[in-house]
Amino acid sequence: MFSAKKIGRFIEKQRIDVVHAHVARDYLAASIAVRSAKNAKLILTRHVVFPLKPFHRFALRNVDAAIAVSPRVREQLEKIFPVEKVHLIHNGIDFANEQHIDSTLAGREFREFHGIPRDAPLVATLGELKLLKGQRDLVLAANEVVKRVPDCRFVVAGKDNSLDKRFRRELKRLVRVFGHEDKFVWLDWLDDIRPLLSATDLFVSPSHSESFGLAILDAMAAGKPVVATETDGAKELVGDQNALVPIKDPLALAEKVIWFLENDEVRQDLGKRLQAAARTKFGLTRMVDSTEALYKAVLK
């Protein structure tokens, strides 16, 4: 906020046409900067389903367009902004990257590096380590899964961004109590998630709330079957009710994971269908073209 006026002067000096804010904490600063610059247009994207505060209706009166990444997010934005200013543009990913990796080799090397047997079923999840993302439910589910699939392994990838890292310690302590330390691999931030996905047999999203779910989409793009909780994002991305489970229900999650691990043909078919859906609806080119078209419309 202290830099808003300075940013505004920069916008005006550089004759910038569009200011696009993506994070809630930046919305007000961007709004003030654009007001001071006078001629620039303000666009914001909302990536989460949590509603904006009522005062945003007045504080962000100069927003020219608001982008929602999912229908559920659009519903929330339409409570703040005029309907004609709200636009649905799904997130997109770059499928071109998938062409530059030998997935079989990458998956084998990932398993070897982390000591995961080549023939062991591998279940993975990816996301920031926090209660809302549901990793605790996955650990509880894993305790049930290994009773029926004893050679199953699990990868939990993601950082605990809290100051004390308490949640990460709690998760690892829970795994230790169950006696499954040898079945879990813990990874922090991954610059390249493709080796992990290449090695994975089943991707799990145990989140309690997900407006879109980029991690789910990454798994789909890699041709991986997905089991997810019934969040708004998962229902839109995955679609298949047979791959969804109730939120905060580790037993239901465990049963679904076991069922897919025991039914190879069904699991592989789901992965192919999800990959096709990802390529059709959620490509990077579609997202970029839609965003560029909105810029042009706002500037007219």
C-alpha positions as CSV (number, residue, x, y, z in Angstrom):
1,M,0.0,0.0,0.0
2,F,2.9,2.4,0.8
3,S,4.1,1.9,-2.8
4,A,0.8,2.4,-4.5
5,K,1.4,6.1,-5.4
6,K,4.9,5.3,-6.6
7,I,3.6,2.4,-8.8
8,G,1.0,4.8,-10.1
9,R,3.6,7.3,-11.2
10,F,5.5,4.4,-12.9
11,I,2.4,3.3,-14.7
12,E,1.8,6.8,-16.0
13,K,5.4,7.5,-17.0
14,Q,5.6,4.2,-18.9
15,R,2.2,4.7,-20.4
16,I,1.1,1.3,-19.2
17,D,-2.4,0.4,-20.5
18,V,-3.4,-2.5,-18.2
19,V,-2.7,-3.4,-14.6
20,H,-3.6,-6.9,-13.7
21,A,-3.7,-8.0,-10.1
22,H,-3.9,-11.6,-9.0
23,V,-3.7,-11.8,-5.2
24,A,-6.2,-10.3,-2.8
25,R,-3.6,-8.4,-0.8
26,D,-2.6,-6.5,-4.0
27,Y,-6.1,-5.5,-5.2
28,L,-6.4,-2.3,-3.1
29,A,-2.8,-1.2,-3.9
30,A,-3.4,-1.8,-7.6
31,S,-6.7,0.1,-7.4
32,I,-5.0,3.2,-5.8
33,A,-2.1,3.0,-8.3
34,V,-4.5,3.0,-11.3
35,R,-6.6,5.8,-9.8
36,S,-3.5,8.0,-9.5
37,A,-2.3,7.0,-13.1
38,K,-5.7,8.0,-14.5
39,N,-5.6,6.4,-17.9
40,A,-4.7,2.8,-17.1
41,K,-7.4,0.0,-16.9
42,L,-7.6,-2.3,-13.9
43,I,-8.2,-6.0,-14.2
44,L,-8.1,-8.5,-11.3
45,T,-8.2,-12.3,-11.2
46,R,-9.7,-14.2,-8.3
47,H,-8.1,-17.7,-7.8
48,V,-9.9,-18.8,-4.7
49,V,-13.5,-19.4,-3.8
50,F,-13.5,-17.4,-0.5
51,P,-15.7,-14.3,-0.9
52,L,-14.3,-10.8,-0.9
53,K,-15.3,-8.5,1.8
54,P,-18.4,-6.3,1.3
55,F,-16.2,-3.1,1.5
56,H,-14.5,-4.3,-1.7
57,R,-17.6,-3.4,-3.6
58,F,-16.8,0.3,-2.9
59,A,-13.0,0.1,-2.6
60,L,-12.7,-1.5,-6.0
61,R,-15.2,0.6,-7.9
62,N,-12.6,1.3,-10.6
63,V,-12.2,-2.3,-11.6
64,D,-12.8,-2.6,-15.3
65,A,-13.0,-6.4,-15.4
66,A,-12.8,-9.3,-12.9
67,I,-11.7,-12.7,-14.0
68,A,-12.9,-15.9,-12.2
69,V,-11.0,-19.1,-12.7
70,S,-14.1,-21.3,-12.1
71,P,-17.9,-21.0,-12.1
72,R,-18.0,-21.1,-8.3
73,V,-15.5,-18.2,-8.1
74,R,-17.6,-16.3,-10.6
75,E,-20.6,-16.6,-8.4
76,Q,-18.7,-14.9,-5.6
77,L,-17.3,-12.1,-7.8
78,E,-20.8,-11.3,-9.1
79,K,-21.8,-10.4,-5.5
80,I,-19.2,-7.7,-5.6
81,F,-19.0,-6.5,-9.2
82,P,-21.6,-5.9,-11.9
83,V,-22.3,-9.1,-13.8
84,E,-21.1,-7.6,-17.1
85,K,-17.7,-7.0,-15.6
86,V,-17.1,-10.6,-14.4
87,H,-15.6,-13.1,-16.9
88,L,-14.8,-16.8,-16.6
89,I,-11.4,-17.8,-17.8
90,H,-10.1,-21.1,-16.7
91,N,-6.4,-21.6,-15.7
92,G,-4.3,-23.2,-18.4
93,I,-1.1,-25.3,-18.5
94,D,1.5,-25.7,-21.2
95,F,1.2,-29.1,-22.8
96,A,4.3,-28.4,-24.9
97,N,6.5,-29.2,-21.9
98,E,5.2,-32.8,-21.9
99,Q,6.8,-33.4,-25.2
100,H,10.4,-32.9,-23.8
101,I,10.5,-35.7,-21.3
102,D,10.8,-39.5,-21.4
103,S,8.1,-40.2,-18.8
104,T,9.0,-43.8,-18.4
105,L,12.7,-43.0,-17.7
106,A,11.9,-40.0,-15.5
107,G,9.5,-42.1,-13.4
108,R,12.0,-44.9,-13.0
109,E,14.8,-42.5,-12.0
110,F,12.5,-40.8,-9.5
111,R,11.7,-44.1,-7.9
112,E,15.3,-45.2,-7.7
113,F,16.4,-41.9,-6.3
114,H,13.8,-42.0,-3.5
115,G,14.1,-45.7,-2.8
116,I,10.7,-46.6,-4.0
117,P,10.4,-50.1,-5.4
118,R,9.8,-50.2,-9.1
119,D,6.7,-52.4,-8.8
120,A,5.2,-50.7,-5.7
121,P,1.9,-48.9,-6.2
122,L,2.6,-45.2,-5.7
123,V,0.1,-42.6,-4.5
124,A,1.1,-38.9,-4.6
125,T,-0.4,-35.6,-3.5
126,L,0.9,-32.1,-4.2
127,G,0.2,-28.8,-2.5
128,E,1.1,-26.5,0.3
129,L,1.1,-28.3,3.7
130,K,-1.8,-26.9,5.7
131,L,-4.9,-28.2,7.3
132,L,-7.1,-26.9,4.4
133,K,-5.3,-29.0,1.9
134,G,-6.2,-32.3,3.7
135,Q,-2.9,-34.0,3.9
136,R,-3.8,-35.3,7.4
137,D,-6.8,-37.0,5.9
138,L,-4.5,-38.7,3.4
139,V,-2.2,-40.0,6.1
140,L,-5.2,-41.4,8.0
141,A,-6.4,-43.0,4.7
142,A,-3.0,-44.4,4.0
143,N,-3.1,-46.3,7.3
144,E,-6.2,-48.1,5.9
145,V,-4.8,-48.5,2.4
146,V,-1.7,-50.4,3.5
147,K,-3.8,-53.0,5.3
148,R,-5.1,-54.1,1.9
149,V,-2.2,-53.0,-0.3
150,P,0.8,-53.5,2.0
151,D,3.4,-52.6,-0.6
152,C,1.8,-49.2,-1.4
153,R,4.0,-46.1,-1.1
154,F,3.0,-42.4,-0.7
155,V,4.7,-39.2,-1.7
156,V,3.6,-35.9,0.0
157,A,5.0,-33.0,-1.9
158,G,4.7,-29.4,-0.7
159,K,6.0,-26.8,1.7
160,D,4.7,-25.8,5.1
161,N,4.9,-22.0,4.8
162,S,4.1,-21.4,8.4
163,L,6.8,-19.9,10.7
164,D,7.0,-22.9,13.1
165,K,6.4,-25.7,10.5
166,R,4.1,-27.3,13.0
167,F,1.7,-29.0,10.5
168,R,4.5,-30.7,8.7
169,R,5.9,-32.1,12.0
170,E,2.4,-33.2,13.0
171,L,1.9,-35.1,9.8
172,K,5.3,-36.9,10.1
173,R,4.5,-37.6,13.8
174,L,1.2,-39.2,12.8
175,V,3.0,-41.4,10.2
176,R,5.5,-42.4,12.8
177,V,2.7,-43.3,15.3
178,F,1.2,-45.6,12.6
179,G,4.6,-47.1,11.9
180,H,4.7,-46.2,8.2
181,E,7.8,-44.1,8.0
182,D,9.3,-46.4,5.3
183,K,6.2,-46.0,3.2
184,F,6.2,-42.2,3.0
185,V,8.5,-39.8,1.0
186,W,8.3,-36.1,2.0
187,L,9.3,-33.5,-0.6
188,D,9.4,-29.7,-0.4
189,W,8.9,-27.4,-3.4
190,L,9.6,-29.1,-6.8
191,D,10.8,-26.9,-9.7
192,D,9.7,-29.8,-12.0
193,I,6.9,-32.0,-11.0
194,R,7.0,-34.2,-14.1
195,P,9.3,-36.9,-12.7
196,L,7.0,-37.2,-9.7
197,L,3.9,-37.5,-11.8
198,S,5.7,-39.9,-14.2
199,A,6.4,-42.3,-11.3
200,T,2.8,-42.0,-9.8
201,D,0.1,-44.6,-10.2
202,L,-2.7,-42.5,-8.6
203,F,-2.8,-38.8,-7.7
204,V,-4.9,-37.8,-4.7
205,S,-6.3,-34.4,-3.9
206,P,-7.7,-34.6,-0.3
207,S,-8.4,-30.8,-0.1
208,H,-11.2,-29.4,2.0
209,S,-11.6,-26.4,-0.4
210,E,-10.4,-26.0,-3.9
211,S,-11.7,-23.3,-6.3
212,F,-9.9,-24.7,-9.3
213,G,-7.0,-27.1,-8.5
214,L,-3.9,-26.6,-10.6
215,A,-2.3,-29.7,-9.0
216,I,-5.2,-31.8,-10.2
217,L,-4.9,-30.3,-13.7
218,D,-1.2,-31.1,-13.8
219,A,-1.9,-34.7,-12.9
220,M,-4.6,-34.9,-15.5
221,A,-2.3,-33.4,-18.2
222,A,0.3,-36.1,-17.3
223,G,-2.4,-38.8,-18.0
224,K,-2.7,-39.8,-14.3
225,P,-5.9,-41.0,-12.7
226,V,-7.1,-38.7,-10.0
227,V,-9.1,-39.4,-6.8
228,A,-10.3,-36.1,-5.2
229,T,-12.6,-34.8,-2.6
230,E,-15.8,-33.2,-3.8
231,T,-14.5,-29.6,-3.9
232,D,-15.8,-27.2,-6.5
233,G,-12.6,-27.3,-8.4
234,A,-12.4,-31.1,-8.4
235,K,-16.0,-31.5,-9.5
236,E,-15.3,-29.2,-12.4
237,L,-12.0,-30.7,-13.4
238,V,-12.4,-34.4,-12.8
239,G,-16.2,-34.6,-13.4
240,D,-16.3,-38.4,-12.9
241,Q,-18.4,-39.0,-9.8
242,N,-16.7,-42.4,-9.4
243,A,-13.4,-40.6,-8.7
244,L,-14.8,-38.2,-6.1
245,V,-15.2,-38.8,-2.3
246,P,-16.8,-36.7,0.5
247,I,-14.6,-34.0,2.0
248,K,-13.0,-34.9,5.4
249,D,-13.8,-38.6,5.1
250,P,-10.5,-40.5,5.3
251,L,-12.2,-43.9,5.2
252,A,-14.1,-43.1,2.0
253,L,-10.8,-41.8,0.6
254,A,-9.0,-45.0,1.5
255,E,-11.7,-47.2,0.0
256,K,-11.6,-45.3,-3.3
257,V,-7.8,-45.4,-3.4
258,I,-7.8,-49.2,-2.8
259,W,-10.5,-49.8,-5.4
260,F,-8.5,-48.0,-8.1
261,L,-5.2,-49.6,-7.1
262,E,-6.9,-53.0,-7.4
263,N,-8.5,-52.3,-10.8
264,D,-5.6,-51.5,-13.2
265,E,-7.7,-51.2,-16.3
266,V,-10.3,-48.9,-14.8
267,R,-7.5,-46.7,-13.3
268,Q,-5.6,-46.4,-16.6
269,D,-8.8,-45.6,-18.5
270,L,-9.6,-42.8,-16.1
271,G,-6.1,-41.4,-16.6
272,K,-6.6,-41.4,-20.4
273,R,-10.0,-39.7,-20.2
274,L,-8.8,-37.0,-17.8
275,Q,-5.8,-36.3,-20.0
276,A,-8.1,-35.8,-23.0
277,A,-10.3,-33.5,-21.0
278,A,-7.4,-31.5,-19.8
279,R,-6.0,-30.9,-23.3
280,T,-9.5,-30.0,-24.7
281,K,-10.6,-27.5,-22.0
282,F,-7.6,-26.3,-20.1
283,G,-4.7,-25.5,-22.5
284,L,-2.4,-22.5,-21.9
285,T,-3.1,-21.2,-25.4
286,R,-6.9,-21.0,-24.6
287,M,-6.2,-19.1,-21.4
288,V,-3.8,-16.6,-23.0
289,D,-6.0,-15.9,-26.0
290,S,-9.0,-15.4,-23.7
291,T,-7.1,-13.0,-21.4
292,E,-5.7,-11.1,-24.4
293,A,-9.2,-10.7,-25.9
294,L,-10.4,-9.3,-22.6
295,Y,-7.5,-6.8,-22.5
296,K,-8.5,-5.6,-25.9
297,A,-12.2,-5.4,-25.0
298,V,-11.4,-3.3,-21.9
299,L,-9.1,-1.0,-23.8
300,K,-11.8,-0.3,-26.4
